[in-house]
Amino acid sequence: MRRLALFLGSFIKKHRVFFFQITASILLCFSLLALFPYKSDKYIVVDLSNMYFAPDFESAFIDFEGDGITERVFLGYDLLLKQSSLVLFNGKGNIIDQWNFSERWLPKFSFSGDYNNDGDKEYYVFTQKEDSLFLYIIDPLLKPHFYKKRLFMAKAENVFLNPVGKWDVYFHGALFTDLNQDGINELVLSIHSGFSQFPRKTIVYDLVKLKIVAQTPRWGMPLGYPNFVTTDRGDSLFYFRLSVSSFNIHGDIKYKDDKTWFVTLDKNLNPLFQPIPFGKEFSGLTTFATTSGDSLLFTLISTNYGTDIKKSTLYTITAGGNILQTMRLPVSNNYTLFQIPDLFPNTNFLCTNDSLFIVDQNLSLHFFKSVPALFEFTAEIKLGSDSEKKLLFLDLTHYWITDTTLSEFTKIDMHFDPLRYKVHSIQGYYNGANLAIETSDGIYFVNYKPNPWYPYRYIYPAGLFVVCFGFVFSGYWYIKRRIFFHHFSDQLFLNAQRGIILLDHKGKIVKINSAIKDLLKMNHSMHRGARFSTEFASFPVLRDTFSSMVLNKKTVVRDFTLQHKDETLRLQINGYPLHKENSDPVGYLIEILDYSDPIHKERMNMWSDTVKRFAHDLKTPLSSLFLMADNLQQKIEEYPKEIHRQMLTDLKYFTGEITRLKKMTKRFAQFSDFQNAHFSRVSVALIVRNALDELYSLITPGITITNLAEKEEITILGDALQLQQVMQILIKNAIEALSGSGEILIKSYLAQNLKTDSLDMCTIDVCDNGCGINDEHRSKLFEPFFTTKTDGSGLGLSIAKKIILEHHGQIYITESTAYSTIVRVMLPTGNNGVADV
């Protein structure tokens, strides 16, 4: 692991620029996706508008005429007039007719269907008047009244037991089923009362005979959503999908609501076995039945909501009321048990967090699919003209739609309203909407349709990333180039011993270094924006050089002498027009060099003579030692083999060292003769490689040398031997600064664009992370005979600087956060055309 970490760290460090570009591109891509999001789902939901606002209403969407266009039935209650109204709207939202009645309709307790199978759809509305419950069977197409029948259903007992003196009737779900198989559906209803307590019972109402044909005894069981199931053998029974304990009844009554209950009833609503209690107060019980041939099995989930930690348990119970299996589920998770009967008959699903499981008869959980955090299955709906089936789910905050394979879940971005939630499938109504979502504050119309961006769900982000990477890549190199040129310009101006003036295309001063004043012996200050011809009016040769550059648009080189008091200066002027591609000059660079430094020449001649004399004096004793070693080799042969072998090994090493000293003496003599330079086109990579080969014996295992100059195909005009000697000096100094352990980096790159006529420079950096250089020594490093080493001569950097200056280059020392010392050499590539004038 440590080696892997070191390798990854080294790899990332080596390619840190690329990793930075990738990271920046990813961040930019995600930012753009957040600002300009797109839907990648196969289907999308388009929110059309909030069509209708009413805090106390209920709607139904029914195709009464069978023409494929949905009409809307609106139920509302006027608090001032204290009457209910039923309004019929056509597909365009226009009112067709309206009917008012004095009884208060019960919200959430209205249904639609065809109870007598005559092909006409009816709308069933439950209303309450004082202590009585009524059912209206309504057909909006009937005139002059909408309703077919008004049926009395039940009467409250002991209303005074309610603290508010009002019957708080409610029921969960109604079942229309043909119990007698006569083609007419009976209505099965489980009626409840809250604090009024009574009545609490389940009834079967015959819609033809208009009377209750069966009912349960009075009991306190809170039951809801009755279901009727039949086995292959013909056995039929009722069970209730929901039971919730509310803890409202405290009197003497069977099966109080402080628990949830599981009970099955026959057609006459007689219990098939003693009801089974589950849970405690504030708990819920959900039940589903599965049939297999003649057998019938119930799967239940009981959840206790009365504590901070929800506790859920699964059960399986036979049709005779025997508990077969029990399994406690892990706490702190939300569990929902449901069925999708049309698509997956006799299959129980358990949803927890983001996973959907199938529950078998042994209560074993089999993973089915990963899904969103679903809460429960709501309904199966049909959308579009082809009536494609879709499944509707809801969680604690949103609705979800999916296809029959449960593979593509689409969220309806509308918060779930626990007080009123109903989703209607519609067709041909309100701007092509196919879903109407009913909440407490209104009806929202949406269109669930295929996503036109779905085929491009991978192309869009990939293309966006490519664009972002291209932008980051080009931007990075543009900024780096700008920073480099700015840094290069600053270093050139700060460290150059030659005078440099940078002018714009109008001849105004953009930048000027202090060496100009020293070379031209000028006393007055010059500022940015001043005209060159005005500031240098006393130097005609400078003005002529500038005029020649402007006229010919070519580089100009001129020599001139400057008399100052008793001193005569020999100067050279180089003028360079600065171009952008093939355009007119955008500026001018004027360079002034001094070739008349007598002190410097005297020092150079002095140490050059010293080096030559030292090399000559060393050559004679080395030749004698080499001859002596040759004689010793002949005498050693007379000794016994054991001694002969050992002495021959030592002599071979001795001879090798003498040979190395002779080579060094030869190079030292050549080194002193650097003034006689022989210019030719040479490879920078080859120069660096040869220098490293010469210094191979000095490189210890603890020193790592990275040669990036190998990767650059750069050639310059210069003396290969002298430039190799410069590289040897710089690399040897870096090796000695590391004290046996550290890193050396050598790299080369072009400092300016080779397509322009401006001065082209090749930069070679020798970097090390050694001990560094003190600020007090930095200014003296290039002086002859100055050294900080105990055995140094102080000539290396002075010789290197002289060679670089003879090549019209620059050498200076800088540093960075990664490297304590960077020796930077800048040499002209020799590619620009120079015209002598």
QUIWOLIN-V417376 format. One record per residue. N is the residue number from 1. RES is the residue in one letter. NEAR is the number of other C-alpha atoms within 8 Angstrom. Layout:
N/RES/NEAR + N/RES/NEAR
//
This chain:
1/M/4 + 2/R/5 + 3/R/6 + 4/L/7 + 5/A/8 + 6/L/8 + 7/F/8 + 8/L/8 + 9/G/8 + 10/S/8 + 11/F/8 + 12/I/9 + 13/K/7 + 14/K/6 + 15/H/8 + 16/R/8 + 17/V/6 + 18/F/7 + 19/F/9 + 20/F/8 + 21/Q/12 + 22/I/9 + 23/T/8 + 24/A/10 + 25/S/12 + 26/I/10 + 27/L/8 + 28/L/9 + 29/C/12 + 30/F/8 + 31/S/8 + 32/L/9 + 33/L/9 + 34/A/7 + 35/L/6 + 36/F/6 + 37/P/7 + 38/Y/6 + 39/K/9 + 40/S/8 + 41/D/10 + 42/K/8 + 43/Y/11 + 44/I/11 + 45/V/12 + 46/V/8 + 47/D/8 + 48/L/9 + 49/S/7 + 50/N/9 + 51/M/8 + 52/Y/7 + 53/F/8 + 54/A/8 + 55/P/7 + 56/D/8 + 57/F/10 + 58/E/10 + 59/S/9 + 60/A/9 + 61/F/11 + 62/I/11 + 63/D/10 + 64/F/10 + 65/E/4 + 66/G/6 + 67/D/5 + 68/G/7 + 69/I/11 + 70/T/14 + 71/E/13 + 72/R/12 + 73/V/12 + 74/F/13 + 75/L/12 + 76/G/10 + 77/Y/12 + 78/D/9 + 79/L/6 + 80/L/4 + 81/L/5 + 82/K/9 + 83/Q/12 + 84/S/14 + 85/S/13 + 86/L/11 + 87/V/12 + 88/L/13 + 89/F/14 + 90/N/12 + 91/G/12 + 92/K/7 + 93/G/8 + 94/N/7 + 95/I/9 + 96/I/8 + 97/D/7 + 98/Q/9 + 99/W/9 + 100/N/8 + 101/F/7 + 102/S/7 + 103/E/9 + 104/R/11 + 105/W/11 + 106/L/10 + 107/P/7 + 108/K/6 + 109/F/9 + 110/S/10 + 111/F/7 + 112/S/10 + 113/G/8 + 114/D/10 + 115/Y/10 + 116/N/7 + 117/N/8 + 118/D/5 + 119/G/5 + 120/D/7 + 121/K/10 + 122/E/11 + 123/Y/12 + 124/Y/12 + 125/V/13 + 126/F/12 + 127/T/12 + 128/Q/12 + 129/K/9 + 130/E/6 + 131/D/11 + 132/S/11 + 133/L/12 + 134/F/13 + 135/L/13 + 136/Y/14 + 137/I/12 + 138/I/12 + 139/D/11 + 140/P/10 + 141/L/6 + 142/L/9 + 143/K/6 + 144/P/4 + 145/H/7 + 146/F/11 + 147/Y/11 + 148/K/9 + 149/K/8 + 150/R/9 + 151/L/8 + 152/F/8 + 153/M/10 + 154/A/7 + 155/K/8 + 156/A/10 + 157/E/8 + 158/N/7 + 159/V/12 + 160/F/8 + 161/L/9 + 162/N/11 + 163/P/7 + 164/V/4 + 165/G/8 + 166/K/11 + 167/W/11 + 168/D/8 + 169/V/8 + 170/Y/8 + 171/F/11 + 172/H/8 + 173/G/10 + 174/A/11 + 175/L/10 + 176/F/9 + 177/T/9 + 178/D/10 + 179/L/7 + 180/N/5 + 181/Q/6 + 182/D/5 + 183/G/7 + 184/I/12 + 185/N/12 + 186/E/13 + 187/L/12 + 188/V/13 + 189/L/12 + 190/S/16 + 191/I/12 + 192/H/13 + 193/S/13 + 194/G/9 + 195/F/10 + 196/S/14 + 197/Q/13 + 198/F/10 + 199/P/11 + 200/R/14 + 201/K/13 + 202/T/11 + 203/I/14 + 204/V/12 + 205/Y/13 + 206/D/12 + 207/L/11 + 208/V/5 + 209/K/5 + 210/L/8 + 211/K/7 + 212/I/10 + 213/V/8 + 214/A/9 + 215/Q/11 + 216/T/9 + 217/P/5 + 218/R/9 + 219/W/10 + 220/G/13 + 221/M/11 + 222/P/13 + 223/L/13 + 224/G/12 + 225/Y/12 + 226/P/15 + 227/N/9 + 228/F/9 + 229/V/9 + 230/T/9 + 231/T/13 + 232/D/7 + 233/R/7 + 234/G/6 + 235/D/7 + 236/S/10 + 237/L/11 + 238/F/13 + 239/Y/12 + 240/F/14 + 241/R/13 + 242/L/11 + 243/S/15 + 244/V/13 + 245/S/14 + 246/S/9 + 247/F/11 + 248/N/9 + 249/I/10 + 250/H/6 + 251/G/4 + 252/D/4 + 253/I/8 + 254/K/7 + 255/Y/9 + 256/K/12 + 257/D/15 + 258/D/12 + 259/K/15 + 260/T/18 + 261/W/14 + 262/F/11 + 263/V/12 + 264/T/13 + 265/L/12 + 266/D/11 + 267/K/9 + 268/N/7 + 269/L/12 + 270/N/8 + 271/P/10 + 272/L/9 + 273/F/8 + 274/Q/7 + 275/P/10 + 276/I/8 + 277/P/8 + 278/F/10 + 279/G/11 + 280/K/10 + 281/E/13 + 282/F/13 + 283/S/15 + 284/G/14 + 285/L/15 + 286/T/11 + 287/T/11 + 288/F/11 + 289/A/10 + 290/T/10 + 291/T/10 + 292/S/8 + 293/G/7 + 294/D/8 + 295/S/7 + 296/L/11 + 297/L/12 + 298/F/12 + 299/T/14 + 300/L/13 + 301/I/12 + 302/S/13 + 303/T/12 + 304/N/14 + 305/Y/11 + 306/G/8 + 307/T/6 + 308/D/5 + 309/I/7 + 310/K/13 + 311/K/12 + 312/S/13 + 313/T/11 + 314/L/14 + 315/Y/13 + 316/T/15 + 317/I/14 + 318/T/11 + 319/A/9 + 320/G/7 + 321/G/9 + 322/N/7 + 323/I/9 + 324/L/8 + 325/Q/10 + 326/T/10 + 327/M/8 + 328/R/8 + 329/L/8 + 330/P/7 + 331/V/8 + 332/S/7 + 333/N/8 + 334/N/9 + 335/Y/10 + 336/T/9 + 337/L/12 + 338/F/10 + 339/Q/12 + 340/I/10 + 341/P/8 + 342/D/5 + 343/L/6 + 344/F/8 + 345/P/8 + 346/N/10 + 347/T/12 + 348/N/12 + 349/F/11 + 350/L/12 + 351/C/15 + 352/T/12 + 353/N/10 + 354/D/10 + 355/S/13 + 356/L/13 + 357/F/12 + 358/I/12 + 359/V/13 + 360/D/10 + 361/Q/8 + 362/N/7 + 363/L/12 + 364/S/7 + 365/L/8 + 366/H/8 + 367/F/8 + 368/F/8 + 369/K/8 + 370/S/7 + 371/V/9 + 372/P/8 + 373/A/9 + 374/L/13 + 375/F/12 + 376/E/11 + 377/F/12 + 378/T/8 + 379/A/7 + 380/E/9 + 381/I/9 + 382/K/9 + 383/L/13 + 384/G/8 + 385/S/6 + 386/D/5 + 387/S/7 + 388/E/8 + 389/K/10 + 390/K/12 + 391/L/13 + 392/L/13 + 393/F/13 + 394/L/14 + 395/D/12 + 396/L/6 + 397/T/9 + 398/H/12 + 399/Y/14 + 400/W/12 + 401/I/12 + 402/T/13 + 403/D/11 + 404/T/9 + 405/T/6 + 406/L/8 + 407/S/7 + 408/E/10 + 409/F/12 + 410/T/11 + 411/K/9 + 412/I/9 + 413/D/7 + 414/M/7 + 415/H/7 + 416/F/11 + 417/D/9 + 418/P/5 + 419/L/6 + 420/R/9 + 421/Y/11 + 422/K/7 + 423/V/8 + 424/H/10 + 425/S/11 + 426/I/14 + 427/Q/13 + 428/G/12 + 429/Y/15 + 430/Y/9 + 431/N/5 + 432/G/8 + 433/A/15 + 434/N/15 + 435/L/12 + 436/A/13 + 437/I/12 + 438/E/14 + 439/T/12 + 440/S/11 + 441/D/8 + 442/G/12 + 443/I/12 + 444/Y/14 + 445/F/15 + 446/V/14 + 447/N/12 + 448/Y/11 + 449/K/8 + 450/P/8 + 451/N/11 + 452/P/5 + 453/W/9 + 454/Y/12 + 455/P/6 + 456/Y/7 + 457/R/10 + 458/Y/7 + 459/I/7 + 460/Y/8 + 461/P/9 + 462/A/8 + 463/G/8 + 464/L/9 + 465/F/11 + 466/V/8 + 467/V/8 + 468/C/12 + 469/F/12 + 470/G/8 + 471/F/8 + 472/V/11 + 473/F/9 + 474/S/8 + 475/G/8 + 476/Y/9 + 477/W/8 + 478/Y/8 + 479/I/8 + 480/K/8 + 481/R/8 + 482/R/8 + 483/I/8 + 484/F/8 + 485/F/9 + 486/H/8 + 487/H/8 + 488/F/9 + 489/S/8 + 490/D/8 + 491/Q/9 + 492/L/8 + 493/F/10 + 494/L/7 + 495/N/7 + 496/A/10 + 497/Q/6 + 498/R/10 + 499/G/14 + 500/I/13 + 501/I/13 + 502/L/12 + 503/L/14 + 504/D/11 + 505/H/9 + 506/K/6 + 507/G/11 + 508/K/12 + 509/I/15 + 510/V/10 + 511/K/8 + 512/I/11 + 513/N/10 + 514/S/7 + 515/A/11 + 516/I/15 + 517/K/9 + 518/D/8 + 519/L/9 + 520/L/7 + 521/K/8 + 522/M/7 + 523/N/5 + 524/H/4 + 525/S/4 + 526/M/6 + 527/H/6 + 528/R/8 + 529/G/7 + 530/A/10 + 531/R/9 + 532/F/11 + 533/S/8 + 534/T/7 + 535/E/8 + 536/F/10 + 537/A/8 + 538/S/4 + 539/F/7 + 540/P/8 + 541/V/7 + 542/L/9 + 543/R/12 + 544/D/8 + 545/T/12 + 546/F/9 + 547/S/8 + 548/S/10 + 549/M/14 + 550/V/8 + 551/L/6 + 552/N/6 + 553/K/9 + 554/K/11 + 555/T/13 + 556/V/15 + 557/V/12 + 558/R/10 + 559/D/8 + 560/F/9 + 561/T/8 + 562/L/9 + 563/Q/8 + 564/H/8 + 565/K/4 + 566/D/5 + 567/E/6 + 568/T/9 + 569/L/11 + 570/R/11 + 571/L/13 + 572/Q/12 + 573/I/15 + 574/N/11 + 575/G/14 + 576/Y/14 + 577/P/16 + 578/L/12 + 579/H/13 + 580/K/9 + 581/E/6 + 582/N/6 + 583/S/6 + 584/D/6 + 585/P/11 + 586/V/10 + 587/G/13 + 588/Y/14 + 589/L/12 + 590/I/11 + 591/E/11 + 592/I/13 + 593/L/10 + 594/D/11 + 595/Y/8 + 596/S/8 + 597/D/7 + 598/P/6 + 599/I/6 + 600/H/7 + 601/K/8 + 602/E/8 + 603/R/9 + 604/M/8 + 605/N/8 + 606/M/8 + 607/W/8 + 608/S/10 + 609/D/9 + 610/T/8 + 611/V/11 + 612/K/11 + 613/R/8 + 614/F/8 + 615/A/12 + 616/H/9 + 617/D/8 + 618/L/9 + 619/K/10 + 620/T/8 + 621/P/8 + 622/L/11 + 623/S/8 + 624/S/8 + 625/L/9 + 626/F/11 + 627/L/8 + 628/M/8 + 629/A/11 + 630/D/8 + 631/N/8 + 632/L/8 + 633/Q/10 + 634/Q/8 + 635/K/8 + 636/I/10 + 637/E/8 + 638/E/7 + 639/Y/8 + 640/P/7 + 641/K/6 + 642/E/6 + 643/I/8 + 644/H/12 + 645/R/8 + 646/Q/8 + 647/M/9 + 648/L/10 + 649/T/8 + 650/D/8 + 651/L/10 + 652/K/8 + 653/Y/8 + 654/F/9 + 655/T/10 + 656/G/8 + 657/E/8 + 658/I/11 + 659/T/9 + 660/R/8 + 661/L/9 + 662/K/10 + 663/K/8 + 664/M/8 + 665/T/11 + 666/K/9 + 667/R/8 + 668/F/11 + 669/A/12 + 670/Q/8 + 671/F/9 + 672/S/11 + 673/D/8 + 674/F/9 + 675/Q/6 + 676/N/5 + 677/A/8 + 678/H/6 + 679/F/8 + 680/S/8 + 681/R/8 + 682/V/12 + 683/S/10 + 684/V/12 + 685/A/12 + 686/L/9 + 687/I/13 + 688/V/11 + 689/R/9 + 690/N/9 + 691/A/12 + 692/L/10 + 693/D/7 + 694/E/8 + 695/L/10 + 696/Y/7 + 697/S/6 + 698/L/6 + 699/I/8 + 700/T/8 + 701/P/7 + 702/G/7 + 703/I/13 + 704/T/9 + 705/I/8 + 706/T/8 + 707/N/8 + 708/L/10 + 709/A/12 + 710/E/9 + 711/K/6 + 712/E/9 + 713/E/8 + 714/I/10 + 715/T/9 + 716/I/13 + 717/L/11 + 718/G/12 + 719/D/11 + 720/A/10 + 721/L/6 + 722/Q/11 + 723/L/12 + 724/Q/12 + 725/Q/11 + 726/V/11 + 727/M/11 + 728/Q/12 + 729/I/11 + 730/L/11 + 731/I/10 + 732/K/9 + 733/N/8 + 734/A/13 + 735/I/13 + 736/E/8 + 737/A/10 + 738/L/14 + 739/S/8 + 740/G/10 + 741/S/10 + 742/G/12 + 743/E/12 + 744/I/14 + 745/L/12 + 746/I/13 + 747/K/10 + 748/S/12 + 749/Y/10 + 750/L/10 + 751/A/10 + 752/Q/7 + 753/N/7 + 754/L/7 + 755/K/5 + 756/T/10 + 757/D/13 + 758/S/9 + 759/L/8 + 760/D/14 + 761/M/11 + 762/C/14 + 763/T/12 + 764/I/11 + 765/D/12 + 766/V/14 + 767/C/13 + 768/D/15 + 769/N/13 + 770/G/13 + 771/C/7 + 772/G/8 + 773/I/8 + 774/N/6 + 775/D/6 + 776/E/5 + 777/H/8 + 778/R/9 + 779/S/7 + 780/K/7 + 781/L/10 + 782/F/9 + 783/E/10 + 784/P/10 + 785/F/7 + 786/F/11 + 787/T/8 + 788/T/5 + 789/K/5 + 790/T/4 + 791/D/4 + 792/G/7 + 793/S/8 + 794/G/11 + 795/L/10 + 796/G/8 + 797/L/13 + 798/S/12 + 799/I/10 + 800/A/11 + 801/K/11 + 802/K/8 + 803/I/13 + 804/I/14 + 805/L/9 + 806/E/7 + 807/H/9 + 808/H/8 + 809/G/11 + 810/Q/11 + 811/I/10 + 812/Y/8 + 813/I/9 + 814/T/8 + 815/E/8 + 816/S/8 + 817/T/5 + 818/A/5 + 819/Y/11 + 820/S/14 + 821/T/14 + 822/I/13 + 823/V/12 + 824/R/12 + 825/V/12 + 826/M/11 + 827/L/13 + 828/P/14 + 829/T/11 + 830/G/7 + 831/N/7 + 832/N/9 + 833/G/7 + 834/V/8 + 835/A/8 + 836/D/6 + 837/V/5
//
